[in-house]
Amino acid sequence: MDNLKAEALRHQILDLVAEYHKQAFPPRPFLGGISTVPVSGKVFDENELQHLVDSSLDFWLTTGRFADQFEKGFAKVMGMRHAMLCNSGSSANLLAVSALMSPRLGKRALKEGDEVVTVAAGFPTTVNPIIQNRLVPVFVDAELATYDASLESIEAAIGPKTKAIVMAHTLGNPFDVEGVMRLAEEHKLWVVEDTCDAVGAKFAGKPVGSFGDLSTSFYPAHHMTMGEGGCVLVKKASMKKIVESLRDWGRDCWCPTGEENTCNRRFDWQLGELPYGYDHKYIYSHIGYNLKMTDMQAAIGVAQLDKLPEFIKARNRNWKRLRDGLKALDEFFILPEATKNSEPSWFGFALSVRSEAPFERLEVVQHLESRRIGTRQLFGGNLLRQPAYLNIPMRVVGDLKNADIIANSTFWIGVYPGLTDEMIDFMIATVHEFVDSRR
Ligand SMILES: Cc1ncc(COP(=O)(O)O)c(C=O)c1O
């Protein structure tokens, strides 16, 4: 079969895929109380399916042309110079923090026992890479309503051993990253922004994820999907090499997959105590991992990236509709607020049951779930109360009072682009119905 015939078949297959999409995924009517209202989900059309099949017909399988395309496009969206895909948001965080330990950074490299400021109320894999690298997390509290740490608490946590700040923009709401960068400059600290929940958010008019030294994105059920996936973004080519090395087994070689001699001196290196001419492809300058993404996933990402601006608008629209519809319940719930000077890209709508309310979080959550409205806790709540963290080496600044409130009283509901106005109105009505039954 010649290539023209193969190309014609490819087009035919992709046309059929579009037809398949129409038949297999028709819109479904919403029936309040019967249909589910998930907290998050995939929003896709025939394009994502076509991209997926297109890449599978290449049968390249590992990172390839779609990953390249995605990385270039995504770096631009995020306002960073280099984007490197990996297999999850957690892996992206692991790569970002591990990169700070690289001997290539010389005196600025983090060493075992150095301290890293982070937040107690959050997702575990924002914090885990700190512990996995034998660094010491210094936990600060979050504010209620914004669910981010205040600049004052971050500043108070910085001590003589502090070398970095690693924090997430919680639920799409930016922390004061401008202030954090000021502190970082003053104290010579690295900053890693975990942007997994906040792609598209801005602080002082600039995309979050573009302030720090490294940033990481995105959990797939979040603003875009690839099935599973993550990305590390950096400004400097030297940092790009470190992250790629750690992602790709620790190798020193920077050849793209499928290439052999990008450096033009494949058999002309002498590194470590290896013999001269040892194949550069098999020289390892870091204790690395293999955290690469497949091209099928990246292909879906390319189609999703086109939709990102609409996704962000829809998330923010849904959030605002919930905010307006629930504002009369302010005496029962702490309603979410955007951080000053920010434009969030909301991941969820958080509600904290006030201590004076005549009901507990569990009761509201159970009521919503009984009406098929999905709910989630604010991730690990106070991580320090979790079994895995009871005996870790760490330092705590302040009393983490709000992290405990978040663990006891906070939950969130969805704002993802797959939710319709009808669903949002049903969510609002269901929360009102519950509160009215308890007044
Ligand atoms: C803030 C934050 N960081 C990291 C992650 C981990 O992402 P992944 O599930 O892709 O590993 C999540 C996942 O929910 C998250 O919310």
The ligand as a Gaussian input file, in Angstrom:
#p B3LYP/6-31G(d) Opt

LIG

0 1
 C       -3.371000      21.345000      43.503000
 C       -3.131000      20.003000      42.911000
 N       -1.880000      19.630000      42.611000
 C       -1.598000      18.429000      42.073000
 C       -2.595000      17.534000      41.782000
 C       -2.244000      16.192000      41.214000
 O       -2.555000      16.027000      39.876000
 P       -2.603000      14.577000      39.193000
 O       -3.843000      13.911000      39.675000
 O       -2.597000      14.841000      37.734000
 O       -1.408000      13.830000      39.648000
 C       -3.924000      17.874000      42.059000
 C       -4.999000      16.925000      41.756000
 O       -6.150000      17.084000      42.053000
 C       -4.197000      19.136000      42.640000
 O       -5.448000      19.503000      42.937000

